[in-house]
Amino acid sequence: MRAPPDFFEYKPVPDQPGWYTWDMKDNTRFNTQVMGPMMVRQEGNKCRLRMLPERRHSNLQDMIHGAITLSLIDISLFSAMHVLRESEAGMAVTLELSTQFIGAGRMDQPLDAVVEVMRETGRLMFMRGEVVQEDHLVAAFSGLVRKASPRK
């Protein structure tokens, strides 16, 4: 698997065989500031993006805030582009994201977005997935991403 462009930190995670970091090198950007450290791995034809919830990710019910779940979903589309298709994820854009919240995310377990590519065209990538905590389903989603334009 090729390394992502210079703006991502993508390297094996110590003590976590098969996992790679999926973090921004510029720690002033949204992913790092809001989400914290994330890691990614390929599982067959799917990509799993994981975050570890912290208090800052909670709502007033001490569950994972819905905005954090939505952010994880959006970021997972781009990690899947890279991991599953070796497509340049950094300059792509989300065109559509449909999400169904099914269960509350708990603070005491990793939150994972598991994504698969349904179809890819020259400019678009259609994906779907689920947000899970072990066997607990938090959300289902589908997304459409426009791939980055070739650099001139």
Contacts in CASP RR format, 6 or more apart in sequence:
PFRMAT RR
TARGET T0000
AUTHOR 0000-0000-0000
METHOD contacts of the structure
MODEL  1
MRAPPDFFEYKPVPDQPGWYTWDMKDNTRFNTQVMGPMMVRQEGNKCRLR
MLPERRHSNLQDMIHGAITLSLIDISLFSAMHVLRESEAGMAVTLELSTQ
FIGAGRMDQPLDAVVEVMRETGRLMFMRGEVVQEDHLVAAFSGLVRKASP
RK
1 42 0 8 1.000
1 83 0 8 1.000
1 86 0 8 1.000
2 86 0 8 1.000
3 10 0 8 1.000
4 10 0 8 1.000
4 82 0 8 1.000
4 88 0 8 1.000
4 89 0 8 1.000
4 90 0 8 1.000
5 88 0 8 1.000
5 90 0 8 1.000
6 25 0 8 1.000
7 24 0 8 1.000
7 25 0 8 1.000
7 26 0 8 1.000
7 90 0 8 1.000
8 22 0 8 1.000
8 23 0 8 1.000
8 24 0 8 1.000
8 25 0 8 1.000
8 82 0 8 1.000
8 89 0 8 1.000
8 90 0 8 1.000
9 21 0 8 1.000
9 22 0 8 1.000
9 23 0 8 1.000
9 24 0 8 1.000
9 25 0 8 1.000
10 20 0 8 1.000
10 21 0 8 1.000
10 22 0 8 1.000
10 82 0 8 1.000
11 20 0 8 1.000
11 21 0 8 1.000
12 18 0 8 1.000
12 19 0 8 1.000
12 20 0 8 1.000
12 21 0 8 1.000
13 19 0 8 1.000
13 20 0 8 1.000
13 21 0 8 1.000
13 39 0 8 1.000
16 39 0 8 1.000
18 41 0 8 1.000
19 39 0 8 1.000
19 40 0 8 1.000
19 41 0 8 1.000
19 50 0 8 1.000
20 39 0 8 1.000
20 40 0 8 1.000
20 41 0 8 1.000
21 37 0 8 1.000
21 38 0 8 1.000
21 39 0 8 1.000
21 40 0 8 1.000
22 38 0 8 1.000
22 39 0 8 1.000
22 40 0 8 1.000
22 49 0 8 1.000
22 75 0 8 1.000
22 79 0 8 1.000
23 31 0 8 1.000
23 32 0 8 1.000
23 36 0 8 1.000
23 37 0 8 1.000
23 38 0 8 1.000
24 31 0 8 1.000
24 32 0 8 1.000
26 32 0 8 1.000
27 33 0 8 1.000
30 71 0 8 1.000
31 38 0 8 1.000
31 75 0 8 1.000
34 68 0 8 1.000
34 71 0 8 1.000
35 51 0 8 1.000
35 68 0 8 1.000
35 71 0 8 1.000
35 72 0 8 1.000
35 75 0 8 1.000
36 51 0 8 1.000
36 54 0 8 1.000
37 51 0 8 1.000
37 52 0 8 1.000
38 49 0 8 1.000
38 50 0 8 1.000
38 51 0 8 1.000
38 72 0 8 1.000
38 75 0 8 1.000
38 79 0 8 1.000
39 49 0 8 1.000
39 50 0 8 1.000
40 47 0 8 1.000
40 48 0 8 1.000
40 49 0 8 1.000
40 50 0 8 1.000
40 79 0 8 1.000
40 83 0 8 1.000
41 47 0 8 1.000
41 48 0 8 1.000
41 83 0 8 1.000
42 48 0 8 1.000
42 83 0 8 1.000
42 84 0 8 1.000
43 114 0 8 1.000
45 84 0 8 1.000
45 116 0 8 1.000
45 117 0 8 1.000
46 80 0 8 1.000
46 84 0 8 1.000
46 114 0 8 1.000
46 115 0 8 1.000
46 116 0 8 1.000
47 76 0 8 1.000
47 79 0 8 1.000
47 80 0 8 1.000
47 83 0 8 1.000
47 84 0 8 1.000
47 114 0 8 1.000
47 115 0 8 1.000
47 116 0 8 1.000
48 112 0 8 1.000
48 113 0 8 1.000
48 114 0 8 1.000
48 115 0 8 1.000
49 72 0 8 1.000
49 75 0 8 1.000
49 76 0 8 1.000
49 79 0 8 1.000
49 80 0 8 1.000
49 112 0 8 1.000
49 113 0 8 1.000
49 115 0 8 1.000
50 110 0 8 1.000
50 111 0 8 1.000
50 112 0 8 1.000
51 57 0 8 1.000
51 68 0 8 1.000
51 72 0 8 1.000
51 110 0 8 1.000
51 111 0 8 1.000
52 110 0 8 1.000
52 111 0 8 1.000
53 64 0 8 1.000
53 68 0 8 1.000
53 105 0 8 1.000
53 106 0 8 1.000
53 107 0 8 1.000
53 108 0 8 1.000
53 109 0 8 1.000
53 110 0 8 1.000
53 111 0 8 1.000
55 107 0 8 1.000
57 64 0 8 1.000
57 65 0 8 1.000
57 68 0 8 1.000
57 107 0 8 1.000
58 64 0 8 1.000
58 65 0 8 1.000
58 107 0 8 1.000
59 65 0 8 1.000
59 66 0 8 1.000
61 104 0 8 1.000
62 107 0 8 1.000
63 104 0 8 1.000
63 105 0 8 1.000
63 106 0 8 1.000
63 107 0 8 1.000
64 104 0 8 1.000
64 105 0 8 1.000
64 106 0 8 1.000
64 107 0 8 1.000
64 111 0 8 1.000
64 138 0 8 1.000
66 101 0 8 1.000
68 111 0 8 1.000
69 99 0 8 1.000
69 101 0 8 1.000
69 105 0 8 1.000
69 111 0 8 1.000
69 131 0 8 1.000
69 138 0 8 1.000
69 139 0 8 1.000
70 97 0 8 1.000
70 99 0 8 1.000
72 111 0 8 1.000
72 113 0 8 1.000
72 131 0 8 1.000
73 97 0 8 1.000
73 99 0 8 1.000
73 113 0 8 1.000
73 131 0 8 1.000
73 139 0 8 1.000
73 141 0 8 1.000
74 94 0 8 1.000
74 97 0 8 1.000
75 113 0 8 1.000
76 113 0 8 1.000
76 114 0 8 1.000
76 115 0 8 1.000
77 94 0 8 1.000
77 97 0 8 1.000
77 115 0 8 1.000
77 125 0 8 1.000
77 127 0 8 1.000
77 143 0 8 1.000
77 145 0 8 1.000
78 89 0 8 1.000
78 90 0 8 1.000
78 92 0 8 1.000
78 145 0 8 1.000
79 89 0 8 1.000
79 115 0 8 1.000
80 115 0 8 1.000
80 116 0 8 1.000
80 117 0 8 1.000
80 127 0 8 1.000
81 87 0 8 1.000
81 88 0 8 1.000
81 89 0 8 1.000
81 92 0 8 1.000
81 117 0 8 1.000
81 125 0 8 1.000
81 145 0 8 1.000
81 147 0 8 1.000
82 88 0 8 1.000
82 89 0 8 1.000
84 115 0 8 1.000
84 116 0 8 1.000
84 117 0 8 1.000
85 117 0 8 1.000
85 120 0 8 1.000
85 125 0 8 1.000
87 125 0 8 1.000
87 147 0 8 1.000
87 148 0 8 1.000
88 147 0 8 1.000
88 148 0 8 1.000
89 148 0 8 1.000
90 148 0 8 1.000
91 148 0 8 1.000
91 149 0 8 1.000
92 125 0 8 1.000
92 145 0 8 1.000
92 146 0 8 1.000
92 147 0 8 1.000
92 148 0 8 1.000
93 145 0 8 1.000
93 146 0 8 1.000
94 143 0 8 1.000
94 144 0 8 1.000
94 145 0 8 1.000
95 124 0 8 1.000
95 143 0 8 1.000
95 144 0 8 1.000
95 145 0 8 1.000
95 146 0 8 1.000
96 142 0 8 1.000
96 143 0 8 1.000
96 144 0 8 1.000
97 141 0 8 1.000
97 142 0 8 1.000
97 143 0 8 1.000
97 144 0 8 1.000
98 141 0 8 1.000
98 142 0 8 1.000
98 143 0 8 1.000
99 139 0 8 1.000
99 140 0 8 1.000
99 141 0 8 1.000
100 139 0 8 1.000
100 140 0 8 1.000
100 141 0 8 1.000
101 138 0 8 1.000
101 139 0 8 1.000
102 137 0 8 1.000
102 138 0 8 1.000
102 139 0 8 1.000
102 140 0 8 1.000
103 136 0 8 1.000
103 137 0 8 1.000
103 138 0 8 1.000
103 139 0 8 1.000
104 138 0 8 1.000
105 111 0 8 1.000
105 133 0 8 1.000
105 136 0 8 1.000
105 138 0 8 1.000
106 133 0 8 1.000
106 136 0 8 1.000
109 133 0 8 1.000
109 134 0 8 1.000
109 136 0 8 1.000
110 133 0 8 1.000
111 131 0 8 1.000
111 133 0 8 1.000
111 138 0 8 1.000
112 131 0 8 1.000
112 132 0 8 1.000
112 133 0 8 1.000
113 129 0 8 1.000
113 130 0 8 1.000
113 131 0 8 1.000
113 141 0 8 1.000
114 129 0 8 1.000
114 130 0 8 1.000
114 131 0 8 1.000
114 132 0 8 1.000
115 127 0 8 1.000
115 128 0 8 1.000
115 129 0 8 1.000
116 127 0 8 1.000
116 128 0 8 1.000
116 129 0 8 1.000
117 125 0 8 1.000
117 126 0 8 1.000
117 127 0 8 1.000
118 126 0 8 1.000
118 127 0 8 1.000
118 128 0 8 1.000
118 142 0 8 1.000
119 125 0 8 1.000
119 126 0 8 1.000
120 126 0 8 1.000
122 147 0 8 1.000
123 146 0 8 1.000
123 147 0 8 1.000
124 144 0 8 1.000
124 145 0 8 1.000
124 146 0 8 1.000
124 147 0 8 1.000
125 144 0 8 1.000
125 145 0 8 1.000
125 147 0 8 1.000
126 142 0 8 1.000
126 143 0 8 1.000
126 144 0 8 1.000
127 142 0 8 1.000
127 143 0 8 1.000
127 144 0 8 1.000
127 145 0 8 1.000
128 140 0 8 1.000
128 141 0 8 1.000
128 142 0 8 1.000
128 143 0 8 1.000
129 140 0 8 1.000
129 141 0 8 1.000
129 142 0 8 1.000
130 137 0 8 1.000
130 138 0 8 1.000
130 139 0 8 1.000
130 140 0 8 1.000
130 141 0 8 1.000
131 137 0 8 1.000
131 138 0 8 1.000
131 139 0 8 1.000
131 140 0 8 1.000
131 141 0 8 1.000
132 138 0 8 1.000
END
